[in-house]
Amino acid sequence: MLYGASRALREQLGVETMPYERKRVQEDLETLWGEVGADGAANLFAKGRTMTLEKAFALATEANL
């Protein structure tokens, strides 16, 4: 979900993913697709795109505890 939230925020700000981050993001997404399938990944990405910034931050910091 956080990649969806990140993408939505980047679109709002008009900022692209940094080139050095693209490979890692793609690898993470491929791992996700392998774990939950294409439909599951698309669903999680879509849910992330609708998150508020506060919810995304809470999820990100909760995951790192």
Buried (B, 14 or more C-beta within 10 A) or exposed (E): BBBBBBBBBEEEEEEEBEEEEEEEBEEEEEEBBEEEEEEEBEBBBEEBBEBEEEEBEEBEEEEEE
